[in-house]
């Protein structure tokens, strides 16, 4: 289905798709989005939340998983 995403969640989705189903470290995602100046706030978590909400709209099964203290992974669980 067609997804409607803002620029940062779209970039996150692209990065996660390229590495799926591997875990992508949080620092790696932050660097890809903000370079050497990641924001002090929890901006990545907010953008991941927006991406997850769009991916799971219409009651679809989860695809985006948080790997606690490490990062995120995108995969379809069997």
C-alpha positions in Angstrom: 0.0 0.0 0.0 1.0 3.6 -0.5 2.7 5.2 2.6 2.6 8.9 3.3 5.8 9.8 5.2 7.7 13.0 6.1 11.3 13.2 5.0 13.0 11.9 8.1 10.7 8.8 8.6 11.1 8.1 4.9 14.9 8.2 5.2 14.7 5.9 8.2 12.6 3.4 6.3 15.1 3.4 3.4 18.0 2.7 5.8 16.1 0.0 7.6 15.0 -1.6 4.3 18.5 -1.7 3.0 19.7 -3.6 6.1 16.6 -5.7 6.8 16.3 -8.0 8.7 19.5 -6.9 10.5 19.5 -4.6 13.5 20.5 -1.0 12.7 22.2 0.7 15.6 20.7 3.8 17.0 23.9 5.8 16.5 24.1 4.7 12.9 20.6 6.0 12.2 21.2 9.3 14.0 24.4 9.8 12.0 22.6 9.1 8.7 19.9 11.6 9.5 21.8 14.4 11.4 25.4 13.7 10.6 27.9 14.6 13.4 25.3 16.8 15.1 22.5 14.6 16.5 19.9 16.5 18.5 20.1 16.4 22.3 16.4 15.4 22.5 14.9 12.0 21.7 14.1 13.1 18.2 15.0 9.7 16.7 12.4 7.9 18.9 9.7 10.4 17.8 10.5 9.8 14.1 10.5 6.0 14.6 7.2 6.3 16.3 5.7 8.1 13.3 7.2 5.5 11.0 5.8 2.7 13.1 2.3 4.3 13.2 2.2 4.5 9.4 3.5 1.0 8.9 1.0 -0.5 11.3 -2.0 1.6 10.1 -5.0 -0.4 9.1 -4.2 -3.0 11.7 -1.4 -4.6 9.8 1.1 -6.8 11.7 4.2 -5.1 13.1 7.3 -4.8 10.9 9.4 -2.4 12.9 10.9 -3.7 16.1 12.9 -2.0 18.8 16.0 -3.9 20.0 16.4 -2.5 23.5 19.6 -0.5 24.1 20.8 -1.3 20.5 18.6 0.0 17.7 15.8 -1.0 15.4 15.1 -3.7 12.9 12.6 -4.1 10.1 11.3 -7.6 9.4 8.2 -9.6 9.0 7.9 -12.1 11.8 7.0 -15.6 10.7 
